[in-house]
Amino acid sequence: MTHKKRSYTKTSIKFISGSILLWLVVAYLVAPIAWFELLRSDPSNDDSPRITHTSDHHPGDPINVALIGTATQIQEIMKAAKWFPAQALGLESDLKIAADTILSRPDESAPVSSLYLFGRKEDLAFEQPVGDNPRHRHHVRFWKTDKLSDDGRPRWIGSAVYDKRVGLSRTTGQITHVTDADVDTERNYLFDCLEKSEQLKAQSIVKGFHATLQGFNGGGDPWRTDGDLYVGAILNN
């Protein structure tokens, strides 16, 4: 074998050996780590719930919003956005909202029914009346998760839905609000209000958060969504 052929053979062996080594590193070290990080960061593969449920474990409203901030910061930004804390639900409040509806009396703190995540009802609930009759209103519920943001503040997930009228639940017959099916419009409206408060630090959209794009809530009302989750970080003053 001539010197030229030996040199070519050595170069080929080095190239092949290097290629095999590179393949081993990528296939058995880099790729598994990359896929692990991708799957861990992909919201569609996390352990966040997508649908709330009622006290008797029927499906409720879909999760479509999330905020980063303390409870106080959420209360402050909602107040600045002209949304009001909602009362707890009960027989007395049921009768009051029925009377307010009949008499067309405004009620900025009309109750919301309790929905559940993580084994508990909502931690915070807000509403914004429409006109002078509580049959129409915007409302949102929030649950505090056990996850923290990079700056150590709590992460909250929530469900924003529009109440289009007061009626009887299709499942229980109780006095309740009948919700509009287009939950995306309500999600967008909430974030429009939050933007106008000038207390949002940043916002983003998690595409494909929902794989199931339609369903029915605990009252039997239909809902539909494009599947996106809107996320906002509140200014940390």
N, CA, C and O of each residue as an XYZ file, in Angstrom:
948
protein
N       0.851     -1.196      0.000
C       0.000      0.000      0.000
C       0.881      1.239      0.000
O       1.775      1.382      0.835
N       0.626      2.110     -0.922
C       1.436      3.307     -1.039
C       1.119      4.254      0.109
O       0.097      4.122      0.783
N       2.029      5.222      0.320
C       1.857      6.221      1.379
C       0.576      7.027      1.181
O      -0.102      7.384      2.145
N       0.252      7.308     -0.095
C      -0.934      8.095     -0.389
C      -2.207      7.344     -0.016
O      -3.155      7.920      0.517
N      -2.205      6.009     -0.317
C      -3.378      5.206      0.009
C      -3.537      5.062      1.520
O      -4.646      5.115      2.051
N      -2.359      4.870      2.229
C      -2.428      4.746      3.691
C      -2.972      6.027      4.318
O      -3.767      5.973      5.256
N      -2.547      7.174      3.803
C      -3.013      8.454      4.321
C      -4.504      8.613      4.080
O      -5.222      9.122      4.942
N      -4.980      8.179      2.907
C      -6.409      8.265      2.583
C      -7.219      7.360      3.488
O      -8.301      7.726      3.947
N      -6.677      6.154      3.743
C      -7.376      5.196      4.612
C      -7.491      5.736      6.026
O      -8.552      5.643      6.644
N      -6.392      6.306      6.550
C      -6.418      6.875      7.902
C      -7.422      8.023      7.998
O      -8.154      8.145      8.981
N      -7.442      8.856      6.965
C      -8.384      9.980      6.956
C      -9.817      9.478      6.937
O     -10.684     10.014      7.627
N     -10.059      8.435      6.132
C     -11.405      7.868      6.052
C     -11.832      7.273      7.381
O     -12.970      7.447      7.817
N     -10.891      6.559      8.030
C     -11.190      5.941      9.321
C     -11.504      7.022     10.354
O     -12.443      6.888     11.139
N     -10.712      8.090     10.346
C     -10.945      9.196     11.284
C     -12.313      9.838     11.025
O     -13.047     10.166     11.957
N     -12.636     10.007      9.747
C     -13.914     10.622      9.399
C     -15.077      9.749      9.850
O     -16.045     10.226     10.441
N     -14.955      8.443      9.552
C     -16.019      7.520      9.934
C     -16.139      7.433     11.446
O     -17.245      7.437     11.986
N     -14.988      7.354     12.140
C     -15.001      7.276     13.602
C     -15.590      8.542     14.205
O     -16.370      8.482     15.156
N     -15.212      9.688     13.647
C     -15.743     10.958     14.136
C     -17.242     11.065     13.918
O     -17.975     11.568     14.769
N     -17.691     10.575     12.745
C     -19.111     10.619     12.433
C     -19.902      9.724     13.389
O     -20.979     10.090     13.860
N     -19.336      8.527     13.666
C     -20.009      7.613     14.590
C     -20.059      8.212     15.990
O     -21.084      8.120     16.667
N     -18.961      8.825     16.430
C     -18.916      9.446     17.750
C     -19.930     10.590     17.841
O     -20.645     10.728     18.834
N     -19.976     11.409     16.781
C     -20.925     12.518     16.755
C     -22.361     11.996     16.816
O     -23.203     12.536     17.532
N     -22.622     10.929     16.046
C     -23.966     10.339     16.060
C     -24.327      9.821     17.450
O     -25.451     10.011     17.914
N     -23.358      9.156     18.124
C     -23.606      8.626     19.464
C     -23.926      9.752     20.455
O     -24.837      9.635     21.275
N     -23.160     10.839     20.362
C     -23.384     11.968     21.279
C     -24.744     12.601     21.036
O     -25.488     12.878     21.976
N     -25.068     12.830     19.749
C     -26.346     13.464     19.427
C     -27.517     12.546     19.764
O     -28.494     12.977     20.376
N     -27.416     11.274     19.362
C     -28.532     10.344     19.507
C     -28.781      9.941     20.953
O     -29.926      9.757     21.365
N     -27.691      9.803     21.732
C     -27.854      9.257     23.073
C     -27.642     10.271     24.195
O     -27.846      9.945     25.365
N     -27.240     11.482     23.858
C     -27.032     12.491     24.900
C     -27.784     13.779     24.591
O     -28.647     14.197     25.363
N     -27.462     14.406     23.470
C     -28.049     15.702     23.153
C     -29.544     15.596     22.866
O     -30.335     16.335     23.452
N     -29.945     14.689     21.975
C     -31.343     14.575     21.583
C     -32.265     14.227     22.757
O     -33.308     14.862     22.914
N     -31.907     13.234     23.587
C     -32.791     12.945     24.729
C     -32.971     14.135     25.665
O     -34.070     14.380     26.163
N     -31.881     14.877     25.903
C     -31.983     16.054     26.778
C     -32.852     17.116     26.121
O     -33.688     17.735     26.780
N     -32.656     17.329     24.821
C     -33.435     18.342     24.106
C     -34.920     17.988     24.103
O     -35.765     18.850     24.344
N     -35.238     16.723     23.829
C     -36.638     16.320     23.825
C     -37.251     16.415     25.221
O     -38.416     16.784     25.372
N     -36.449     16.076     26.249
C     -36.954     16.168     27.618
C     -37.315     17.604     27.955
O     -38.375     17.864     28.524
N     -36.426     18.549     27.601
C     -36.678     19.960     27.887
C     -37.859     20.471     27.074
O     -38.662     21.259     27.574
N     -37.973     20.029     25.820
C     -39.082     20.470     24.971
C     -40.413     19.993     25.525
O     -41.367     20.764     25.625
N     -40.472     18.731     25.882
C     -41.714     18.184     26.415
C     -42.057     18.795     27.760
O     -43.229     19.005     28.074
N     -41.027     19.081     28.559
C     -41.283     19.661     29.870
C     -41.822     21.070     29.749
O     -42.648     21.486     30.562
N     -41.368     21.821     28.741
C     -41.770     23.217     28.584
C     -43.034     23.375     27.755
O     -43.646     24.443     27.762
N     -43.436     22.327     27.039
C     -44.615     22.408     26.195
C     -45.858     22.356     27.067
O     -46.100     21.334     27.708
N     -46.674     23.442     27.118
C     -47.863     23.466     27.975
C     -48.845     22.341     27.681
O     -49.603     21.947     28.568
N     -48.852     21.810     26.454
C     -49.784     20.742     26.132
C     -49.403     19.436     26.799
O     -50.182     18.482     26.798
N     -48.191     19.386     27.378
C     -47.740     18.184     28.044
C     -47.527     18.391     29.535
O     -46.980     17.516     30.205
N     -47.950     19.534     30.068
C     -47.766     19.751     31.489
C     -48.957     19.191     32.257
O     -49.858     18.586     31.677
N     -48.946     19.402     33.578
C     -50.003     18.830     34.401
C     -51.076     19.857     34.748
O     -51.864     19.636     35.667
N     -51.118     20.977     34.025
C     -52.149     21.975     34.281
C     -53.503     21.454     33.796
O     -53.601     20.936     32.684
N     -54.544     21.586     34.615
C     -55.872     21.149     34.168
C     -56.387     22.043     33.059
O     -56.009     23.211     32.961
N     -57.242     21.494     32.233
C     -57.814     22.253     31.117
C     -59.258     22.646     31.356
O     -59.726     23.651     30.820
N     -59.965     21.867     32.153
C     -61.395     22.082     32.366
C     -61.682     22.113     33.865
O     -61.192     21.270     34.615
N     -62.474     23.084     34.291
C     -62.926     23.117     35.681
C     -64.008     22.047     35.857
O     -64.431     21.421     34.884
N     -64.450     21.841     37.092
C     -65.565     20.924     37.292
C     -66.448     21.428     38.427
O     -66.022     22.228     39.260
N     -67.667     20.952     38.443
C     -68.632     21.359     39.451
C     -68.414     20.551     40.729
O     -67.587     19.640     40.767
N     -69.163     20.896     41.771
C     -69.011     20.192     43.042
C     -69.390     18.719     42.937
O     -68.912     17.890     43.712
N     -70.259     18.395     41.965
C     -70.631     16.990     41.768
C     -69.867     16.360     40.610
O     -70.284     15.350     40.044
N     -68.725     16.988     40.268
C     -67.745     16.410     39.337
C     -68.204     16.359     37.878
O     -67.720     15.536     37.102
N     -69.122     17.225     37.514
C     -69.441     17.397     36.095
C     -68.455     18.398     35.499
O     -67.955     19.261     36.221
N     -68.162     18.308     34.206
C     -67.265     19.286     33.575
C     -67.824     20.697     33.706
O     -69.033     20.908     33.603
N     -66.939     21.656     33.932
C     -67.347     23.052     34.051
C     -66.889     23.863     32.856
O     -66.957     23.398     31.718
N     -66.422     25.080     33.116
C     -65.941     25.958     32.047
C     -64.475     25.679     31.748
O     -63.744     25.238     32.635
N     -64.027     25.925     30.519
C     -62.631     25.684     30.167
C     -61.695     26.764     30.712
O     -62.082     27.924     30.857
N     -60.474     26.367     31.006
C     -59.426     27.310     31.389
C     -58.965     28.050     30.141
O     -58.644     27.422     29.132
N     -58.929     29.382     30.201
C     -58.498     30.133     29.011
C     -57.619     31.336     29.325
O     -57.186     32.031     28.406
N     -57.341     31.601     30.615
C     -56.491     32.731     30.984
C     -55.543     32.328     32.109
O     -55.801     31.374     32.843
N     -54.453     33.059     32.231
C     -53.493     32.833     33.313
C     -52.820     34.157     33.657
O     -52.576     34.987     32.780
N     -52.524     34.345     34.935
C     -51.843     35.552     35.381
C     -50.691     35.187     36.307
O     -50.725     34.168     36.996
N     -49.673     36.038     36.309
C     -48.527     35.887     37.204
C     -48.501     37.093     38.123
O     -48.414     38.232     37.667
N     -48.577     36.834     39.430
C     -48.582     37.930     40.396
C     -49.100     37.455     41.734
O     -49.587     36.330     41.847
N     -49.004     38.281     42.733
C     -49.546     37.950     44.045
C     -51.055     38.158     44.043
O     -51.606     38.766     43.125
N     -51.713     37.651     45.068
C     -53.166     37.844     45.168
C     -53.508     39.327     45.224
O     -54.477     39.775     44.610
N     -52.705     40.084     45.965
C     -52.933     41.527     46.065
C     -52.778     42.203     44.707
O     -53.564     43.083     44.357
N     -51.769     41.796     43.942
C     -51.553     42.383     42.624
C     -52.705     42.066     41.673
O     -53.098     42.908     40.865
N     -53.240     40.857     41.770
C     -54.387     40.508     40.939
C     -55.603     41.347     41.321
O     -56.323     41.840     40.453
N     -55.825     41.506     42.612
C     -56.955     42.329     43.061
C     -56.797     43.773     42.602
O     -57.776     44.420     42.230
N     -55.571     44.277     42.626
C     -55.332     45.663     42.221
C     -55.506     45.855     40.718
O     -56.084     46.852     40.286
N     -55.014     44.917     39.921
C     -55.132     45.095     38.474
C     -56.582     44.912     38.029
O     -57.032     45.580     37.097
N     -57.312     44.019     38.682
C     -58.714     43.849     38.336
C     -59.524     45.092     38.703
O     -60.432     45.487     37.972
N     -59.192     45.697     39.828
C     -59.865     46.936     40.226
C     -59.560     48.045     39.226
O     -60.449     48.801     38.835
N     -58.293     48.137     38.814
C     -57.915     49.153     37.828
C     -58.586     48.901     36.482
O     -58.849     49.836     35.726
N     -58.866     47.616     36.184
C     -59.525     47.262     34.929
C     -61.039     47.385     35.014
O     -61.759     47.094     34.059
N     -61.518     47.832     36.209
C     -62.954     48.046     36.446
C     -63.743     46.732     36.498
O     -64.870     46.643     36.011
N     -63.118     45.721     37.099
C     -63.787     44.468     37.421
C     -63.916     44.413     38.944
O     -63.045     44.910     39.658
N     -65.003     43.809     39.443
C     -65.309     43.841     40.869
C     -65.309     42.436     41.471
O     -65.641     41.470     40.784
N     -64.936     42.315     42.755
C     -64.990     40.997     43.413
C     -66.425     40.481     43.433
O     -67.360     41.238     43.692
N     -66.593     39.200     43.162
C     -67.923     38.594     43.142
C     -68.240     37.954     44.484
O     -67.353     37.420     45.151
N     -69.503     38.010     44.876
C     -69.947     37.411     46.126
C     -69.966     35.890     46.028
O     -69.940     35.313     44.941
N     -70.012     35.263     47.197
C     -70.180     33.812     47.244
C     -71.627     33.468     46.919
O     -72.536     34.254     47.185
N     -71.829     32.303     46.351
C     -73.166     31.872     45.966
C     -73.922     31.294     47.161
O     -73.327     30.648     48.023
N     -75.214     31.525     47.210
C     -76.052     30.990     48.280
C     -77.507     31.302     47.990
O     -77.812     32.016     47.035
N     -78.401     30.775     48.800
C     -79.827     30.984     48.562
C     -80.189     32.463     48.592
O     -80.940     32.945     47.744
N     -79.647     33.183     49.579
C     -79.954     34.610     49.693
C     -79.479     35.377     48.465
O     -80.202     36.219     47.931
N     -78.262     35.082     48.022
C     -77.737     35.784     46.848
C     -78.475     35.359     45.585
O     -78.654     36.165     44.672
N     -78.911     34.079     45.523
C     -79.716     33.630     44.379
C     -81.000     34.454     44.259
O     -81.349     34.928     43.178
N     -81.691     34.614     45.380
C     -82.945     35.370     45.373
C     -82.709     36.840     45.050
O     -83.514     37.476     44.368
N     -81.586     37.374     45.552
C     -81.268     38.777     45.293
C     -81.019     39.013     43.808
O     -81.511     39.985     43.235
N     -80.250     38.114     43.188
C     -79.947     38.323     41.768
C     -81.204     38.130     40.921
O     -81.362     38.774     39.884
N     -82.102     37.235     41.367
C     -83.373     37.075     40.643
C     -84.195     38.351     40.729
O     -84.760     38.797     39.731
N     -84.265     38.949     41.936
C     -85.019     40.197     42.108
C     -84.379     41.331     41.322
O     -85.081     42.121     40.690
N     -83.033     41.419     41.356
C     -82.333     42.473     40.619
C     -82.569     42.342     39.123
O     -82.669     43.338     38.407
N     -82.658     41.101     38.661
C     -82.897     40.865     37.232
C     -84.286     41.333     36.832
O     -84.458     41.998     35.810
N     -85.279     40.980     37.649
C     -86.666     41.361     37.346
C     -86.843     42.874     37.397
O     -87.531     43.456     36.558
N     -86.209     43.515     38.402
C     -86.369     44.957     38.604
C     -85.320     45.785     37.862
O     -85.319     47.013     37.950
N     -84.425     45.111     37.130
C     -83.355     45.795     36.378
C     -82.513     46.686     37.287
O     -82.246     47.845     36.970
N     -82.102     46.125     38.416
C     -81.231     46.852     39.333
C     -79.791     46.397     39.127
O     -79.529     45.195     39.092
N     -78.851     47.335     38.990
C     -77.450     46.944     38.811
C     -76.900     46.278     40.066
O     -77.313     46.600     41.180
N     -75.962     45.343     39.880
C     -75.345     44.641     41.005
C     -73.904     44.340     40.633
O     -73.627     43.414     39.871
N     -72.976     45.143     41.188
C     -71.563     45.004     40.832
C     -70.893     43.807     41.503
O     -69.775     43.443     41.141
N     -71.561     43.197     42.469
C     -70.952     42.073     43.173
C     -71.865     40.855     43.168
O     -71.873     40.075     44.121
N     -72.627     40.693     42.101
C     -73.516     39.534     41.998
C     -72.693     38.249     42.097
O     -71.556     38.213     41.625
N     -73.244     37.201     42.698
C     -72.461     35.988     42.968
C     -72.157     35.176     41.716
O     -72.859     35.270     40.709
N     -71.105     34.384     41.800
C     -70.809     33.381     40.781
C     -70.884     32.015     41.454
O     -70.547     31.874     42.629
N     -71.320     31.029     40.715
C     -71.343     29.676     41.261
C     -69.908     29.175     41.414
O     -69.008     29.620     40.701
N     -69.708     28.262     42.333
C     -68.365     27.737     42.595
C     -68.004     26.653     41.590
O     -68.790     25.740     41.336
N     -66.817     26.761     41.026
C     -66.235     25.702     40.214
C     -64.952     25.250     40.894
O     -64.428     25.938     41.770
N     -64.448     24.092     40.487
C     -63.361     23.472     41.253
C     -62.182     23.069     40.368
O     -62.336     22.594     39.243
N     -60.993     23.286     40.944
C     -59.721     22.772     40.426
C     -58.861     22.428     41.632
O     -59.019     23.021     42.699
N     -57.967     21.488     41.472
C     -57.034     21.125     42.544
C     -57.766     20.743     43.837
O     -57.211     20.867     44.929
N     -59.001     20.283     43.707
C     -59.757     19.876     44.875
C     -60.353     21.014     45.680
O     -60.762     20.808     46.822
N     -60.411     22.207     45.112
C     -60.987     23.357     45.840
C     -61.681     24.292     44.857
O     -61.422     24.271     43.654
N     -62.575     25.117     45.412
C     -63.257     26.096     44.580
C     -62.310     27.247     44.265
O     -61.207     27.318     44.806
N     -62.741     28.139     43.395
C     -61.896     29.256     42.960
C     -61.372     30.053     44.154
O     -62.065     30.219     45.158
N     -60.142     30.541     44.031
C     -59.552     31.373     45.080
C     -60.006     32.824     44.956
O     -60.178     33.515     45.960
N     -60.200     33.281     43.721
C     -60.630     34.654     43.457
C     -61.660     34.646     42.330
O     -61.571     33.843     41.402
N     -62.622     35.535     42.419
C     -63.621     35.656     41.356
C     -63.963     37.126     41.173
O     -64.094     37.870     42.145
N     -64.105     37.537     39.917
C     -64.391     38.932     39.597
C     -65.461     38.990     38.517
O     -65.670     38.042     37.760
N     -66.129     40.133     38.473
C     -67.131     40.331     37.443
C     -67.175     41.797     37.029
O     -66.693     42.683     37.735
N     -67.763     42.019     35.872
C     -68.000     43.372     35.402
C     -69.407     43.420     34.818
O     -69.682     42.770     33.810
N     -70.298     44.184     35.443
C     -71.682     44.230     34.950
C     -71.765     44.907     33.588
O     -70.908     45.707     33.212
N     -72.811     44.566     32.870
C     -73.078     45.176     31.570
C     -74.439     45.859     31.662
O     -75.460     45.190     31.824
N     -74.458     47.175     31.561
C     -75.703     47.902     31.694
C     -76.191     47.895     33.130
O     -75.391     47.792     34.060
N     -77.510     48.005     33.317
C     -78.061     48.101     34.665
C     -78.797     46.841     35.079
O     -79.595     46.871     36.016
N     -78.538     45.725     34.390
C     -79.230     44.486     34.728
C     -78.220     43.358     34.878
O     -77.430     43.126     33.963
N     -78.220     42.643     36.013
C     -77.208     41.611     36.253
C     -77.376     40.363     35.408
O     -76.601     39.417     35.548
N     -78.383     40.339     34.525
C     -78.499     39.160     33.677
C     -77.333     39.091     32.686
O     -76.976     38.011     32.215
N     -76.739     40.260     32.371
C     -75.573     40.305     31.484
C     -74.354     40.689     32.308
O     -74.414     41.642     33.086
N     -73.266     39.977     32.156
C     -72.047     40.370     32.855
C     -70.855     39.575     32.334
O     -70.997     38.489     31.772
N     -69.683     40.152     32.540
C     -68.421     39.455     32.311
C     -67.984     38.869     33.651
O     -68.184     39.494     34.692
N     -67.398     37.690     33.636
C     -66.873     37.176     34.897
C     -65.705     36.224     34.659
O     -65.573     35.612     33.599
N     -64.858     36.125     35.694
C     -63.682     35.262     35.626
C     -63.397     34.691     37.010
O     -63.582     35.366     38.023
N     -62.951     33.458     37.039
C     -62.520     32.805     38.269
C     -61.040     32.477     38.149
O     -60.559     32.150     37.064
N     -60.309     32.564     39.274
C     -58.883     32.244     39.282
C     -58.558     31.229     40.374
O     -59.121     31.256     41.468
N     -57.632     30.335     40.039
C     -57.090     29.384     41.006
C     -55.577     29.555     41.075
O     -54.910     29.652     40.045
N     -55.050     29.590     42.268
C     -53.600     29.666     42.466
C     -52.997     28.281     42.261
O     -53.458     27.311     42.862
N     -51.977     28.181     41.425
C     -51.310     26.907     41.216
C     -50.132     26.794     42.189
O     -49.834     27.735     42.925
N     -49.480     25.656     42.185
C     -48.313     25.471     43.057
C     -47.014     25.831     42.338
O     -45.926     25.535     42.832
N     -47.130     26.475     41.162
C     -45.954     26.846     40.383
C     -45.622     28.322     40.595
O     -46.506     29.153     40.802
N     -44.336     28.622     40.537
C     -43.872     29.996     40.687
C     -43.209     30.468     39.403
O     -42.656     29.670     38.646
N     -43.270     31.766     39.169
C     -42.589     32.354     38.018
C     -41.102     32.484     38.323
O     -40.656     32.174     39.428
N     -40.347     32.940     37.344
C     -38.902     33.111     37.538
C     -38.581     34.112     38.640
O     -37.530     34.018     39.275
N     -39.477     35.069     38.872
C     -39.232     36.050     39.929
C     -39.884     35.644     41.260
O     -39.973     36.445     42.190
N     -40.336     34.385     41.329
C     -40.836     33.855     42.589
C     -42.281     34.166     42.912
O     -42.728     33.928     44.033
N     -43.019     34.693     41.949
C     -44.433     35.018     42.198
C     -45.336     33.877     41.770
O     -44.972     33.091     40.895
N     -46.524     33.777     42.384
C     -47.444     32.678     42.051
C     -47.966     32.779     40.617
O     -48.096     33.861     40.044
N     -48.255     31.607     40.072
C     -48.940     31.505     38.787
C     -50.395     31.117     39.053
O     -50.677     30.229     39.858
N     -51.309     31.795     38.366
C     -52.737     31.554     38.521
C     -53.312     31.162     37.175
O     -52.897     31.689     36.142
N     -54.262     30.243     37.177
C     -54.985     29.934     35.955
C     -56.465     30.223     36.195
O     -56.956     30.134     37.320
N     -57.164     30.569     35.118
C     -58.545     30.986     35.307
C     -59.424     30.714     34.113
O     -58.967     30.308     33.044
N     -60.701     30.951     34.331
C     -61.716     30.742     33.303
C     -62.567     31.994     33.185
O     -63.267     32.371     34.124
N     -62.504     32.634     32.024
C     -63.281     33.839     31.754
C     -64.444     33.487     30.823
O     -64.243     32.940     29.739
N     -65.656     33.810     31.261
C     -66.867     33.449     30.513
C     -67.859     34.606     30.597
O     -67.905     35.320     31.599
N     -68.646     34.788     29.548
C     -69.655     35.845     29.526
C     -71.033     35.261     29.850
O     -71.448     34.262     29.261
N     -71.734     35.896     30.791
C     -73.103     35.506     31.126
C     -74.071     36.312     30.267
O     -74.090     37.541     30.330
N     -74.872     35.620     29.466
C     -75.756     36.335     28.551
C     -77.181     36.504     29.076
O     -77.927     37.351     28.587
N     -77.556     35.702     30.068
C     -78.872     35.871     30.677
C     -78.949     35.044     31.954
O     -78.097     34.194     32.214
N     -79.982     35.308     32.744
C     -80.255     34.510     33.936
C     -81.358     33.520     33.593
O     -82.353     33.876     32.961
N     -81.171     32.271     34.017
C     -82.171     31.246     33.743
C     -82.027     30.104     34.725
O     -81.430     30.261     35.790
N     -82.569     28.970     34.372
C     -82.479     27.773     35.194
C     -81.440     26.831     34.606
O     -81.370     26.636     33.393
N     -80.641     26.254     35.484
C     -79.632     25.300     35.045
C     -80.293     24.116     34.356
O     -81.295     23.593     34.844
N     -79.741     23.690     33.228
C     -80.274     22.527     32.517
C     -80.036     21.231     33.289
O     -80.691     20.220     33.035
N     -79.091     21.267     34.235
C     -78.761     20.049     34.971
C     -79.354     20.001     36.375
O     -79.706     18.924     36.856
N     -79.474     21.167     37.050
C     -79.964     21.164     38.430
C     -81.288     21.889     38.598
O     -81.987     21.668     39.587
N     -81.650     22.749     37.651
C     -82.867     23.527     37.781
C     -82.727     24.735     38.679
O     -83.706     25.441     38.920
N     -81.510     24.992     39.189
C     -81.283     26.137     40.063
C     -81.172     27.424     39.247
O     -80.861     27.401     38.056
N     -81.436     28.555     39.922
C     -81.259     29.853     39.272
C     -79.780     30.057     39.006
O     -78.959     29.919     39.913
N     -79.440     30.379     37.792
C     -78.035     30.535     37.437
C     -77.919     31.413     36.204
O     -78.920     31.767     35.581
N     -76.698     31.756     35.862
C     -76.453     32.479     34.622
C     -76.244     31.483     33.486
O     -75.586     30.457     33.657
N     -76.806     31.794     32.338
C     -76.577     31.019     31.131
C     -75.416     31.668     30.399
O     -75.450     32.866     30.119
N     -74.389     30.888     30.087
C     -73.154     31.449     29.548
C     -73.128     31.415     28.023
O     -73.741     30.555     27.391
N     -72.411     32.359     27.459
C     -72.221     32.415     26.014
C     -71.199     31.360     25.594
O     -70.217     31.117     26.296
N     -71.439     30.749     24.457
C     -70.575     29.656     24.001
C     -69.183     30.128     23.586
O     -68.223     29.365     23.689
N     -69.057     31.360     23.122
C     -67.785     31.872     22.595
C     -66.898     32.363     23.740
O     -66.876     33.556     24.042
N     -66.171     31.448     24.372
C     -65.330     31.828     25.511
C     -64.091     32.603     25.068
O     -63.482     33.296     25.883
N     -63.709     32.502     23.806
C     -62.534     33.237     23.323
C     -62.774     34.742     23.343
O     -61.877     35.514     23.684
N     -63.981     35.155     22.980
C     -64.310     36.579     22.986
C     -64.184     37.146     24.395
O     -63.695     38.262     24.575
N     -64.622     36.387     25.392
C     -64.524     36.848     26.776
C     -63.067     36.882     27.236
O     -62.658     37.816     27.926
N     -62.289     35.880     26.861
C     -60.851     35.866     27.147
C     -60.176     37.103     26.566
O     -59.389     37.766     27.242
N     -60.485     37.408     25.323
C     -59.888     38.570     24.662
C     -60.321     39.870     25.334
O     -59.524     40.793     25.497
N     -61.600     39.929     25.721
C     -62.106     41.140     26.364
C     -61.419     41.379     27.700
O     -61.055     42.512     28.014
N     -61.238     40.323     28.489
C     -60.553     40.469     29.776
C     -59.156     41.039     29.575
O     -58.746     41.939     30.307
N     -58.431     40.535     28.607
C     -57.073     41.017     28.398
C     -57.050     42.425     27.807
O     -56.096     43.168     28.034
N     -58.068     42.798     27.065
C     -58.181     44.193     26.626
C     -58.310     45.114     27.840
O     -57.680     46.170     27.898
N     -59.135     44.703     28.810
C     -59.309     45.490     30.032
C     -58.008     45.567     30.822
O     -57.655     46.626     31.340
N     -57.297     44.449     30.917
C     -56.040     44.423     31.662
C     -54.986     45.309     30.997
O     -54.210     45.978     31.680
N     -54.961     45.309     29.678
C     -54.026     46.178     28.958
C     -54.307     47.645     29.256
O     -53.378     48.425     29.465
N     -55.570     48.023     29.276
C     -55.940     49.415     29.530
C     -55.612     49.854     30.957
O     -55.483     51.049     31.223
N     -55.478     48.905     31.868
C     -55.117     49.245     33.251
C     -53.675     49.722     33.350
O     -53.300     50.364     34.331
N     -52.856     49.410     32.333
C     -51.430     49.760     32.282
C     -50.657     49.120     33.436
O     -49.640     49.654     33.879
N     -51.141     47.979     33.919
C     -50.442     47.263     34.984
C     -49.921     45.904     34.526
O     -49.452     45.108     35.339
N     -50.006     45.643     33.226
C     -49.445     44.410     32.693
C     -47.996     44.638     32.288
O     -47.681     45.580     31.561
N     -47.126     43.766     32.765
C     -45.703     43.845     32.408
C     -45.447     43.198     31.057
O     -44.701     43.731     30.235
N     -46.064     42.056     30.834
C     -45.886     41.314     29.589
C     -47.053     40.363     29.411
O     -47.755     40.033     30.366
N     -47.251     39.925     28.173
C     -48.281     38.936     27.909
C     -47.865     38.041     26.759
O     -47.058     38.426     25.912
N     -48.425     36.841     26.741
C     -48.088     35.874     25.707
C     -49.292     34.972     25.471
O     -50.265     35.003     26.225
N     -49.215     34.175     24.421
C     -50.290     33.250     24.075
C     -49.705     31.844     23.987
O     -48.732     31.620     23.266
N     -50.285     30.911     24.706
C     -49.905     29.505     24.615
C     -50.811     28.854     23.583
O     -51.987     28.601     23.848
N     -50.264     28.587     22.416
C     -51.035     27.992     21.333
C     -51.315     26.513     21.626
O     -50.466     25.803     22.164
N     -52.501     26.071     21.268
C     -52.826     24.662     21.401
C     -52.925     24.161     22.825
O     -52.707     22.977     23.082
N     -53.252     25.053     23.761
C     -53.390     24.624     25.160
C     -54.494     23.585     25.292
O     -54.370     22.627     26.056
N     -55.580     23.782     24.539
C     -56.683     22.822     24.529
C     -56.608     21.960     23.273
O     -56.454     22.474     22.165
N     -56.719     20.656     23.456
C     -56.847     19.744     22.321
C     -58.326     19.561     21.967
O     -58.682     19.406     20.799
N     -59.176     19.580     22.995
C     -60.624     19.514     22.795
C     -61.155     20.939     22.702
O     -60.964     21.729     23.626
N     -61.811     21.274     21.614
C     -62.166     22.662     21.330
C     -63.636     22.999     21.563
O     -64.065     24.118     21.283
N     -64.402     22.054     22.066
C     -65.792     22.348     22.380
C     -66.318     21.370     23.424
O     -65.784     20.276     23.605
N     -67.376     21.792     24.102
C     -67.945     20.934     25.132
C     -69.140     21.609     25.774
O     -69.697     22.564     25.233
N     -69.531     21.094     26.947
C     -70.654     21.638     27.706
C     -70.217     21.826     29.155
O     -69.475     21.005     29.694
N     -70.681     22.913     29.789
C     -70.335     23.138     31.189
C     -71.346     22.454     32.109
O     -72.256     21.764     31.648
N     -71.172     22.658     33.417
C     -72.014     21.977     34.381
C     -73.479     22.340     34.299
O     -74.333     21.567     34.732
N     -73.789     23.515     33.746
C     -75.177     23.923     33.583
C     -75.784     23.462     32.277
O     -76.946     23.746     31.986
N     -74.986     22.740     31.482
C     -75.463     22.256     30.190
C     -75.276     23.233     29.056
O     -75.741     22.988     27.943
N     -74.588     24.363     29.327
C     -74.361     25.363     28.280
C     -73.165     24.960     27.414
O     -72.143     24.526     27.945
N     -73.277     25.095     26.103
C     -72.150     24.744     25.227
C     -71.034     25.787     25.289
O     -71.287     26.953     25.593
N     -69.806     25.367     25.002
C     -68.688     26.296     24.860
C     -67.818     25.834     23.695
O     -67.800     24.658     23.332
N     -67.098     26.798     23.123
C     -66.153     26.496     22.047
C     -64.965     27.435     22.164
O     -65.102     28.549     22.670
N     -63.797     26.995     21.698
C     -62.578     27.784     21.815
C     -61.624     27.467     20.674
O     -61.721     26.414     20.044
N     -60.701     28.388     20.413
C     -59.646     28.112     19.446
C     -58.501     27.342     20.095
O     -57.560     26.938     19.413
N     -58.576     27.138     21.403
C     -57.587     26.327     22.105
C     -56.448     27.089     22.739
O     -55.583     26.490     23.378
N     -56.428     28.416     22.573
C     -55.291     29.195     23.077
C     -55.517     29.659     24.521
O     -56.640     29.933     24.944
N     -54.411     29.735     25.253
C     -54.399     30.254     26.622
C     -53.676     31.592     26.627
O     -52.539     31.677     26.164
N     -54.316     32.647     27.146
C     -53.689     33.961     27.243
C     -53.040     34.107     28.621
O     -53.667     33.840     29.646
N     -51.789     34.530     28.627
C     -51.009     34.631     29.859
C     -50.526     36.064     30.037
O     -49.998     36.668     29.103
N     -50.709     36.605     31.238
C     -50.247     37.961     31.530
C     -49.429     38.013     32.800
O     -49.780     37.383     33.798
N     -48.335     38.766     32.769
C     -47.508     39.001     33.950
C     -47.772     40.415     34.443
O     -47.626     41.377     33.689
N     -48.155     40.541     35.696
C     -48.496     41.835     36.276
C     -47.229     42.563     36.680
O     -46.256     41.941     37.107
N     -47.241     43.882     36.545
C     -46.094     44.671     36.989
C     -45.790     44.393     38.455
O     -46.690     44.364     39.294
N     -44.528     44.191     38.746
C     -44.108     43.885     40.114
C     -43.580     45.156     40.763
O     -42.376     45.414     40.750
N     -44.482     45.948     41.331
C     -44.099     47.242     41.895
C     -43.497     47.074     43.291
O     -43.115     48.060     43.922
